Amino acid sequence: MHRKKFSTMRSLKVLEKCKGAQVYALNNTGGGGGEAGEKLFHQLQDHLSVNTVRAKSIHNGQASNVNLGFVNETLLPYGLPVSDLLEPPIEPCLKFVDFIETLADVYRRIERCPQIEKSGMYLEQCAIFKGLSDPKLLRRTLRAARQHGVDVHSKIVLAAWLRYERREDELVGTNSMNCCGRNIECPKATLIAGYNPEFIYDHCSCSKTPRRKIEDDFSILNGECSTSDDYGDMSFFIGDYEIRCIRSSIASLSIPFRTLLYGAFRESKREKINFTHNNISVECMKAAELYSRTKRLDSFDPRIVLELLSFSNRFCCDNLKSSCDSYLASLVSNMEHALSLIEYGLEENAYLLVAACLQVFLRELPNSMHSPNVMKYFCGPDAKERLALVGHASFLLYFFLSQIAMEEDMKANTTVMLLERLAECAMESWQKQLAYHQLGVVMFERKEYKDAKNWFETACESGHIYSKVGVARAKFKRGHRYSAYKIINSLFSEYKQVGWMHLERSLYCDGKEKMLDLEMATELDPTLSFSYKYRAVKLLENNKIGAAISEISKIISFKVSPDCLELRAWISIAMEDYERALRDVRALLTLEPNYMMFYGKMHGDHLVELLRPYVQQWSQADCWMQLYDRWSSVDDLGSLAVVHHMLANDPGKSLLWFRQSLLLLRLNCQKAAMRSLRLARNHSTSEHERLVYEGWILYDTGHCEEALAKAEESISIQRSFEAFFLKAYALADTSLDQESSAYVIQLLLDALRCPSDGLRKGQALNNLGSVYVDCEKLDLAADCYMNALNIKHTRAHQGLARVFHLKNQRKAAYDEMTKLIEKARNNASAYEKRSEYSDRDMAKSDLAMATQLDPLRTYPYRYRAAVLMDDHKENEAIVELTKPLAFKPDLQLLHLRAAFHDSMGDYISSVRDCEAALCLDPNHAETLNLYNKVREQVKEKK
């Protein structure tokens, strides 16, 4: 209540400031929102974006850092960052005020909808999960949508989307029509209509019946396709050529033929019928005659089948058309075939043939997006209408295409056209919200602010509250700051406050009000990077450069992103700490290799070259020593920078690309990690090595069984550390009963007998110790951890602490974790683990530090909530769990809060939290049990 009153009072003050600013703008533009004022406003903005950065940083001593003496114009040709030019991006996804209720609602609707509608429901869930940036959740939902697909169209799109998520287009030597071995993505299986959700996880038939191959000129020998002269009871004449036929067989082709041959027409009495003027070739008629008797097409040249397809449409031969459609679809195996045949498919309304051609286009993404010959079928003047006529225009199709287009180039005309088609296909409320909002985002990026405002307003009218952010931004860009402020401020009285609301309102405030909103944004959602960036730049402008580094480092410690690393590097250059600057630039280039620095004006690689003369030069041997040091100090960013340096010297080293992928996974940068893993595979110099990397790619994308097969194939060629380690890792993930644990132990021992470096052997020893602990072989586990520590695998302190704890040596366990805290650069997890070996007060202190260092770690919140429940402070416990759920929907947090609600008798809230948790993991056994229990209690209460 106090916060709301404070917010209202402050709003009145800010409104007055905004009014003053608006009058000033009106006086200077001579017409406020008029064309002249808007034009001048844009001119000023463009001038600022080019010149103000340098002018403020060099000529305004108070805005930059006077203690620096001067700005190195070689390294900082665009000056220092300026707070006035910072702006958070508008997120191009569905965003909600109450995300937990949204998750619960979509889970309820998925469970209650008919089976035939589930695929569409999972697509909606996919759109919701897009905002979480969790590739595993997205893949799982796409698989569920594909599993429940009914029609061929949805199957080809979803299978292609799943393939795209793995980015197999980046794997050298692979074909877009290659099959993964399962029906879920098999290009043949997708062309089979019907609903069979269990069928998709079976092995497909590709290995047994290879796809028909055809020559590029479609030249296949014709089979004998005519009857003998003595056979048949009638003839068709085309010119002077006679085709003998069986009347009843021809009549069976269609109702028109039956009527012609057995009805009231004169032809029914004739033995010879003239077909000369029907524009049918002799070969086509002979083929139709043979098909009428055999019901087969496999002996015909594809060109004849194409003519038969046209013939079947003219004479309504449904079975013949279906056979032609299916046969031609089976021939489409590459881009050339698809481009050659799709026009025939569209003209003749051949559903399967068009599906097969579209499948090739979609499986070639993103490369095919740059082909005008392909894109004309998706976003040409009448492209959607032509696809719709043959049953292949859908929201799903344009959803997939538009997401890739936005990733490739958000400002491109192709992106706009695809999103416009997406909006035209939108039927349901969520579809309209998404399409209109994304059109607004794209128009905003293109600086077409009037159109952006209109699209955002349309999204708002469809129910997307977050689109008001876009409306406000577009108004602000056109000089209406007061209107922008009012739009965002109105959200506070209408909805529950969330972090992004405070962040957005801060854009239209000044001074203390702005800083208060940013602080509140961070309190409600510590993952919002703009707050840290703005505070850091303001500190830099106030000559507090150390504090600026500390501020931006806060978010980098738990959420690594290129823009935050860029800012820290920028500030480091200003303070002449070139080594730290180079480290951060190398790390950000690992995340995004084509990143443009300094407001998009300098390529990151160029800045690396400019910085190199200012730092100590390392040989490759020096780099390995540096990598060991950083690895042992758990400095993942520093390790990334060293690996980037090593790859610059030796870009063909697959081992280094693999190391890079491991580091990126530690930093939760899954997309970048998968790119590095693909590069490791592409640069592998032997088959057994390539198989290992392919196995890791499969494992990381949820194909554990296939990953095991790759590991075994690699071992059969050559025994290696990485192959044994992969097999052990994948096997341990599937099941760890006593028998399989013994096998995993043997595999890890086999791995340790193979040549490898200390970094990887340390990890293997650590994993082996963990399996020994699970098997209650504590002395063997302790030996493994000690051996790992001897080769500087610092994380082994955590395992050794666990052994001490299980031996009831609590003090030794605590001391072991203290050592890890002292050695590790990233030590939030160490504080969290040490709390398990502390008394209650020390545990609270350690967990508070863990939360401060990494607010995304959920265990501290759960521990504190459990303590509050033990102290009978139920409401405080619920609040403690609710804090992180505002910015991190987490299964364990939701399950615990559901259990707390249940114990308090609030069954409705418990049901909601269970449903939200099951939306994240529908197979979580404990939540399912609780869900069934509380639902029964709700029924009894009613």
N, C-alpha and C positions, 0 to 999 in steps of 0.2 A: 504494500500500500504506500509506504514511504517512498519507494523507488518510483512509483507511478506519479505521485505528487511532484517529486523532484523533476521527473521527466517533463511533466506538463508545464511547470514553472519555467524550466529552461527553454522549452519549445517557444514560449511567448517571447523570451528574450531574443532567441535566434530569428524568429519571424520578423521582429523589428529590424534586425540587422539585414535580413534578406530583403526587406522592403526598401531599406536605404540603398542597398546595392543595386536593386532593380531600378530605382529611380535614376541612379547614376548612369546605369546602362542605357536607359531610355533617353536621357539627355544627350549622351554622347553619340548614340546611333541615330538620333533624329527620327525615331519612329518605332522604337521597341522591336516588336516582332516582324516589322515590315521587311521587304526585300532588300532595301538599302542597308538597314541595320544588320540583317542576317549576313549579307555579303561582307560588310566590314568586319563583323565578328569572325567569319571564317578566315579573312585575310590576316587578322591579328593572330588567330590560332596558328595558322601556317607559319607566320613569321616567328612566333614564339617557339614552335617545335624545332625550327632550324637554328635560330640564333640565340635564344634566351639561355640555353644550357651553358654555352661557353661564356656568354656575356656575364651572367650572374657569378659563375665560378671564378672567373679571372679578374673581372673589374670590380666586383662587389666583395670586398674583403670580409665583411661580416657574414655574408651568405655562405662563403666557403670556409676555409680554415686558415686564418692568417698565420698560424704557427708553421704552416708548411713552407712558407717563403715564396714558392712559385709552383705552378702546375706544370708537370712534365708534358709539354705539348706533343711530343713524339708518341708517348703512351696514351695520353688523354687528349686527343685532338678535338674532342667535343666537350671538354671541360668536365666538371663534376656533376653528379646527379642533382636534380632540383626537385624539391618536394612538390611544387606546383604542377609539375608535368607527370607525376605519378598517377596512375589510374588503374583500378582493378578491372580485369576482363569481366564481361557479362557471360555467365556460364551458359553454354548452348545445350542445356539438357533440362529435363523436368526437375523442378526443385519445389520442395513443399515446406509449409510452416510446421506441420506435425508429421514428420516422416514415419514415426512408429505406427501411427494410425493408418497411414497410407500402406505400409507393409502388411498390417493386419487385414486391411480391407481387401487387398489384392489376393491374399492367401485364401480368405473366405470365399471369394468369388471363383477362384480356381477350383476349390474343393466342391463347390455346389454346381458348377456349370456342367452341361452335357459333355460327354467325351469328345464329340465332334467339334466343340468350341474351345477346347483346351489349348490348342496351338495358338489361337489368337490371344488368349489370356496370358500365355507365357510370353508372347511378344510384348504385351503391355508391361509385364514384369521386367523384361529385358530393357525396355525404355526407362523404367524406374531405376534399375541397377546401373544404368549408364552413368548416373550421377555419383556413384560410389567409387569409380575408378578401380574396381576389383575384377581383373580379367577372369579369375576362376568362377566367380558368381555369374558373370556374363556368359561364359562358355557353358556352364551348367544349365542356365535358362535357355540358351539357344538349343542345346541338346534336347531339352524337354519339349521345346516347340517343334523341333524336327521329329521327335518320337511320336508326337500326337498329330503330325501332319496327315491330311486326308488326300488332298489333290496334288497332282504332279507339280503344279506351279509352285506351291509353298515348299514342296520338298526340294526342288532344285535350288531355290533361293536360300533356304536355310542350310542346306549342305554346303553351298558355295560360301556362305557367311562363316560357317564353322572352319572351313579351309582357310579363309582369309584371316581369321583370328590367329591362326598359326603362322601366317605369312609364309606359306610354302613357296610363294613366287620368288622369294629371296634365296631359295636353296638351289645351288647350281646343279644342272643336270636332271632336274625333275620336270615332269610333264604335268600340265594343269589337269589333264584327265586321268592321271594316275589314281589308283584306288588305294585307300588306307587299309583295306582288308575287311571292313565291316560295312553292313548295309547302310549305316547312318550317313555316310558320306559317299558311298559308292555311286558313280555317275550312271550306272545301269539301274541300280535299285531305285534311284529317285524318279525314274521314268515309269515306274509301276504305280498305278493309282490304287487307292484303297487305304483303309485304316487298320494298321496292325502294329500297335505300339511295342510289342515284344520282339518283333521281327528285326528291328533296326540294330540290335546289338549282336545279332548272329553274324557269322562269317559270310561274306558275300560269295557269289559264284564266279567272280572274275578270274580266279586262278584256275578254275576248271574249264571255263568257256571264255577264252580271250575274245575281246571286242573284235568284230569284223573289221578287217583292214581293206581299204580300197585305194586304188591309185589316184593320184591327184587329178587325172583327167576323167575320173569315174569310168574308166574303161574296164568293164567286166564282160566276159564272153556271154553272148546270148545263148540260152538253152533252146531246144526245139520247142516252138510255141504254137504250132498249128496242127490241125488234124489232117489226116490223109484225105485225098479227094473222094474216096469211097465212104468216108465216115461222116456222120451227121445227117440231119434231115432238113437243113436249110442253109442258105448262104447269105453273107453280106458282101456287097460289091463296093469297092472303093476304086473308082476309075475302072480299069480293066482287070483289076486283081480281085479274085474270089477268095473269101475266107469261109470255109465250111464250119458249121456250128451245130450244136445240139440245142434245139429250140427251148427245151425245158431248162437246160443249164443257163442259157442266156437270160431266160425269163426269171430265174432265181436271183439274178443280180440286184433287181430293184422292182418296185411297183410300176414305174413308167415302162420298163422293158416287158413286164408281165402283161400290162395293158396293151402295149404295142403288138405283142406276139399272140396273145390269147383273147384280146378284147374285141371291140367293135370296129377296129381300124381295118382297112383293106389289107395291111401287111400281115394280119393274122392268117389270111388265106393264101399268102404267097410263100413260095419256097425261096425266092430270090428277092432280097431287099437292097435298094440302092442307098448307100451311106456316103456317096461321093461328096455331097455338099455340106457335110457336118463338121468339116475341118478336123477330121480324125485320120491319123496316119495308118497305113497298113500295119506297121509294127505294133501300134497301140491296139488295134482291133484284134490282131492275132494274140496279143498278150491277154486281152480281156477274155477271149474265147478260152485260152488255156487256163486262166484263173477260174473261170466259171466251172471248169471240171475238176481242177486240182486244189483250188483254194490256196495256192502257193505263189510267191513272188521271187523266191531266191535265185531263180535262173535268169532273171532279167537285168539288163543294163539299167543303172539308176535313172538314166534319161527317159527310158521307157516307163519306169515306175512314176516319174514325175508327170508324164503325159497321162498315165492311168489315173493319177490323182485328180487331174483336171477332168478327165472322162467321168470319174465317179461323182464329181460334183455336178456335172451337167445332167447326168442321168440318175442322180439320187441313189447311187449304189453305196449304201452305208457300210456294209461289210467290206467291200472293196476299198472304200476310202480309209476305213480304220486300218486295214492291212497295209495300204500304201503309206499311211501316216506313220505307223509303227516301224515299218521296214526302213523308210527314209531316215527316221529318227535314229535308228541303230547304226546308220552309216556315218553320223556326224561325230568326228573324233578330233577335230582341230579347228583352228580359226579360219583357215581357208575354206573348209567344208561349210562351216557355219555361215560365213559371209556369202557363199555361193547359193545356199539353200534357203536362207531365211525369207527372202522375197517370195519364193514359191510358197512357203508355208503361210505367209501373211495373205497372199493373194487367194490361196485355196482354202484358207481357214483350217489349216492342219495343226491342231492343238499340240500333238506330240512333237512334230517336226520343229515347230517354233520353240517349244520347251527345250529340245535338244540343242538348238542353236543358241538360245539365251543362256543355257547352262555353260556352254563354252565361253561366252562373253563374260559371264559372272565369275567363272573359275580362273579367268585370266586377269581379274582385277588385282591391283590397281592399274596395271599396264594398259589394259584395254580402255580405261577411262581417257587415255590420251590419244585414242584413235578416233578421228571424225567419222570413219566408216562404221564404227561400232556405235558411237554415241548418238548418231542420227536416229537410231532405232529406239532410243530412250527419251531424248529431249528435242527431237525435231518438231517442226510446226504441227504435224498431226500424229506424232509418234505414239502418244498415250492412247489416242482414239483407235489407231490401227491395232495396237496390242490388246486393247479392251475388246475389240471385235472377235479376237481369237481366244479370249479368256486369260490374257497374260498381263493385264495392267492391275496393279494392286498397291495398297499402302505398304505392304511388306517389301515389295520389290523396290519402291522408291525410298523407303526407309533405309534399306541396305545401301543403295547407290548414293544417297545424299550424305550418309555418314562418312563414306569413303571420300566423297568429293570435298567435304569440309576438312577432312584430315589432309588431303592433298593440297588444296588451295581454297581457303574460305572465301576469297574475294572474286573468284573466277565466275564468268558468266555461266559456265556449265553448272556450277554449284547452285546458282540462283534458279536456273531452269529446272533442275532436278527437284529443288525444294518447292517450286511452284507446282510441279506435278504431284509432289507429295501432298501438298495442301488440297489439291483437287481430288485426290483419292481418300482424304481423311473423312471418315464417317462418324466415328465415336468421339466423345468429348476429349479423351486423352490424346487422340490422334491429332485433333485440331489444335489443341494446346501446344503440342510438340512442333507441328509443322509451322504454325504461325510464329511461335517464339523463335524458332531457328531462322526463319526468314528475317525476323527483326534483327537477330544477332548478325547475320551476314550483311544486311543493309547497313547496320551500324558500323561494321568493320570497313565497308566500302565508303563510309562517310556520307551516305545518302540518308540523312537524319530524318527527313520528312517521311520517307517511305518506311524507315525503321520504326518511327513512332506509330504509324498506322498499323503495322503488323503487330507490334507489341500490344497495342490497344485491342486488336482483334483477339489476340491470345488471352488477354485479361477477360474479355467478354466471354470467352469459352471456359473460363474458370481457373486460369493459371495465374496465381497471385504474384509469383516471382517476376512475371513479365512487367509488373509496375516499375521494377528497377529499370527496365529498358525504356519505358515511357519517360521516366524522370531523366535518364541520361540524355535521351534524344532532345528533350526540351532544354536541358542545360546546355547542350552543344549549340542550340539555336538561340542562346542568350536568355533563357527564361529560368534563372536560378531560383527565384521565389516559387514558381510553379513546381519545379522539381522537388524543392524542399517539402512543399505541402503534400505532394503525392506520397513521398516516403514517410513523412511524419504521420499521415493518416493511418498507416499500417499499425502503428503502436496502439492505437485505441481500438482497432478492429480485431487484432490477432495477438496470440501469445508472442512475446518478444523472442527473437532469435538473433544470432550473431550477425548474419548478413544485413539485417535491417539497420543495426547501429553502424555497420561499416558504410552502407550506402548513404545514410543520413550525414555521416561525417564529411562526405564529398561536398556538401552544400553548407557547411559550417566553417567557422574560423576560430583560431585561438583555443581557449580552454574548452569550449563546447566541442570542438573537433576532437581534441585529445581525449576528452571524457567518453565520447562515442567510440573512439578506437579502443580505449581501455575496456569498455563494456563489451565490444565485439570480441576482443581476445578472451575475456572472462567466459563469455558464453560459447565461443567457438575458437579455441586456440589454434586451429588449423588454417585460419584465414591469414594468408601470408602478407596481404597488403598492409595490415596494421603494423607489423614488424618493420616492413620496408619503409613506411612513411615515418615512423618514429626514428628509425636509424638515419634517414636522410636529414630529418630535422636536427638530430644531434650533430650530424656532420656540419650542417649549416651554422650551428652554434659553437663550432670549434671543439666539440666533445667527441673526438674521433675514436678513442678507446671505447667509450660507451656506445658509439654507433656500431662498432664491430661486435660488441657483446650482444646488442639488441638483435641484430640480424642473425647472429650465431644461435640464438635461442631456438628459432624455428628450424634452422638447418640441422640441429642436433637430433630432431625426430621426424622431420619431413624435408627430404632433399628435393630441391627443384632448381632448374637452370636459372630462373630469374633471381632467386635469392643468392645463389652462388655468384652470379654476375655482379650483384650489388656489393657483396663482400669483397670480391676481387677488385671492383672499382674503388672502393674505399681503401683497400690495402695498397693499391697503386698510389693513391693520394698521400698515404703516410709512408711511401717508399719501402713498404714491406713486399718486395717483389717476389720472394719465394712463396709466401702465402698466396699472393695474387695468382702466380703461375699454377700453383696447386689447385686452386678453385676453378681456374679457367679450364685446365685439363680435365678436372672432374666433371664440369658441366658439359664439355664436349663429348665425354663418354655417354652422358645422358641424351644429348641431342647434338649429333655431329655437325649439323649445319647451322648451329645457333649464331645469330647475328647480335653483336654486342652494341652497347651505347645507343639505345633507341633504334636498333636495327641498321646501324650505319657501318659496322665493321665486323667482318667474319671472325669468329673465335680463333680459327687457325692462324689468321694474320696477327692477332694479338699475342699468341704464343710465340711467334717468330720475333715480334718486337720485344718481348720480355726476356727471351733466352740470353741475350748478351749481359743482362743485369744479374744473372744468378750463376751459381757454380755449375760447371758442366760435368755430367756424369757419363761414364762409360757404361756398357751393358752390365759389366760385373758390379760396378757401383750401384746400379739400379737394383740388382738382385739383393745386395746387402741392405739397401734402403727398404726394399719390399719386405724383407724379413723383419726389420726393425718396426715398420709400421704395422705389419701383420701381428707381431707379438704384442704391440701396445694397443691392439684392437682399434686402430685408426683406419677405418674403412675408406674414408674419403682420401686420406693420404695414400693409401694403397692403390686406390683407383688412379690417382694422378701418376704414380710411379709406373703402373702398368700401361697407361696411355703414352708415357714417355718411351717405354720399351717398345711398344707397338709402332711408334713413329720411326724407330730405328729398324724394326724388323716386322713389318706389317703382315708377313706370311706365316707368322708363328701361331699355329692353332692353339697351342697350350696357353699362350697369353690371352687369347680371346676367351678361352674357357675360364681362366682365372678371373677375367673381367666379369664374366657372367655370374660367377659365384659371389663376387663382391656386390654386384648390383642387386642380387637377390637378398643379401643381408640388409641392404638399404631399402628393401621393399620397392625397388624400381623394376617391376616385372617386365614391362614392355621393353625397356632397354636391355635387360638381362637376356631376353629371348633373342633380341637382335644380335647380341654378342655371341650367343650360343650358335646361332645360324652361321655366323662368320667363322666360328671355330670349325664347324662342320665343313664349310666351303674351302677352308684352307688346310684341311687334313691331308696328309701326304700318304696315308695307307688306308686300306679298306677297314682293318680292325679298329683303327682310330675313328674313322668316319662313322662306323656303326655305333660306337660309344656315344658320340655326340648326337646322333639321330635318336639313340635311346633316351638321352636326357631331354631332348625336345619332346619326345612322346610322353615321358614321365611328367614333365612340367605342364603338359596340356591335358593331363588326366587319363592317359592311355598306359596304365601301369603294366598290363599284360604284354602289350606290344613292346614296351621298354625292356621287359625281362627277356623277351625273345631276341632283341637286338644285342643285349649283353651276352647272351649265350652264344649267338652267332659269332660275336667278336672273340670270345674266349676260344671257340673252336678253331679260329684262325691263328690267334696268338694270345697267350696268357699275359695279361697286363694289369697293372694296379687299377686303372680307371674302369676296366671292364668288370673286374671282381667287385670294385666298390659300388658301381652302378647296380649290379645284380643284388648285392647285399642291401643296398638302400631301398630299392624297389620292393624286394621281398619283405623287408621289415615293415614296409608301409601297408602291405596287404594283410598280413596276420603275424602275430608273434606268440604262438603257443610254444610249448616246451620243445617240440620237435623242430619247428621252423627256427626257433631261437638258436638251437644248436647248429643248424645249417648256416644261419647268418654269421655266427661266430666263426665257423670254418671259412666262409667266404672272405671275411675281413682278415683272417690270418693269412689266407692265400694272397690277398691284396698286399699285405705288408711284406710278403716274401718277394714281391716283384719290385723292380727298380722304380723309384719316384723321389721327389724332393721332400724336404722336411716339412714344408707347409701342408702338403697333402697327407703325409704320413701322420702328422700330428692330428689331423681331422679324423683319420681312420682309427687311430688309437683312442681318441675321445669317443667316437661312436661305439667302438668295441667295449670300452669301459661302461658305457650306458647299457649295453645289452647284458653284460655281466651283472650289473646292479639289478636289472629286471629279473635275472635268474638267481639272485641272492648269492652270487659268488663275489663277495665284497673284497676279499684280498686280491683276487685277480683283477678286479676293477681298479683298485687302488694302484696296482702295478702299472696298468695301462695309463692312468692319469699322470702318474709320476714320470713315465717315459715320455708322454706328450709334453709335459712341462720342461723336461730336459732338452727338448728341441724347440722350445719357445712357443708352444701352443698355449697361450695364456688362458684361453677359455676353459682349459682343463681344471683350473682352480674350482670352478663351479661343480664339476663332477666329483672332484675329491672332497669338497665340502659335503656333498650329498652322502658319500660313503661314511665320512666321520659322523654325520647326523644319524645314519642308520645303525652305527656302532655305539650310539648314545654318547658320542664325544662332541657335545654341543658347542663347547668353547672352541675346539679345534675347527669345527665347521665355520663358526663365525669368523675366526682369524683367517681362514682360507679365503672367504669372500672379501674380507678387508684387503687382502693382497690383490685380488682382482680389481677392486675399486681403485687402488693406488696405481696399478699398472695400466688399466684400460682407459683409453681416451673417451670412448663411448661407454659409460658405465651405469646408465639408468637401470638396465636389467640386473646388474650386480647389486645395486641397492635393494632392488625388489627381492632378489633371492636371499640376501643377507637377513632381511626381515624375518625369514622363516626360522632363523636360528637365534633370534633376539627375544628379550622379554617384551611385554606389550608396549611400554613407553618407547623403547629403542626401535621397535618394529614400526610404530607410528611415525617416528622421525625419519627412518629409512624410506618408508613408503611415501612420505610427503616429498622427500628429495627425488624419488623416482618419478612422481607425478610432475614435479617442477621441471625435471629434465626431459620427460617424455609423457605428455598428458594422454597419449594414445594407448599406453599400457593399461589394461583393464583390471589386473589383479589388485592394485592398490585400492581402487574404488570398491571392489567386492569385499576386500578385507575390512575396510573401514565401515562399510554398510553392515557386515556381519557383526562387528563389535557393537555397533549402535543397536542392532536388534537384540543382542545379548543383554544390553543395558536397558531394554524395553523402550527404546526411543525409535518406535516404528516409523513415524513420519520423517524423522531426520535420516533414517536409513534409506527410505524411498527417494528422498531428495539427493542423497549421495550417489545413488545409482542413476538417477535421472540426468545428472550433470553430463557425464560422458555420452549418454545416449543421444544428446542433442547434436553431437558432431561425429559420433562413431556408433552406428547401429551394430551391436555385438551380440552374438548368440548367448554367451555366458551371462552377460549383464541382463539381458532380457529374461533368461530363464530364472535367474536369481530374483529379479524384481517380481516376476510372476509368482514365484514361491512365496515371497514376502506378502504380496497382495492376498494370496490364498490363506496364509496364516492369519491375516487381519480380517478375513471374511469379505474382502472386496473381490468377489468372484468375477465380476464384469471386467475389471481392470486386469485380473489374472488371465482371463481368456484372451483379451486383446494382446497382452505381452507374449503369451504362448503362440498366438497366430503370427505375430511379427517375427518371433524367433524361428518358427517353422517355415516362414517365407524365406529366411536365410538358409535354413537346412531342414528340408521336409522329413528327413529320416533320423533326426536327433531323438533317440529313444527316451531319454529322461523327460524331455519337453513333451513328447507325445503322450507319455503316461500322465504327466501333470495336466495336460490339456483335456484328456478324456475324463479325468477325475473332476476338474472344476466345471466342465460342461454339464456333468451329471448334477453337480451341486446347484448350478444355475437353473436347471430344469426343475429340481426339487423345490427351489425357492419360489419359482413361478407358480 
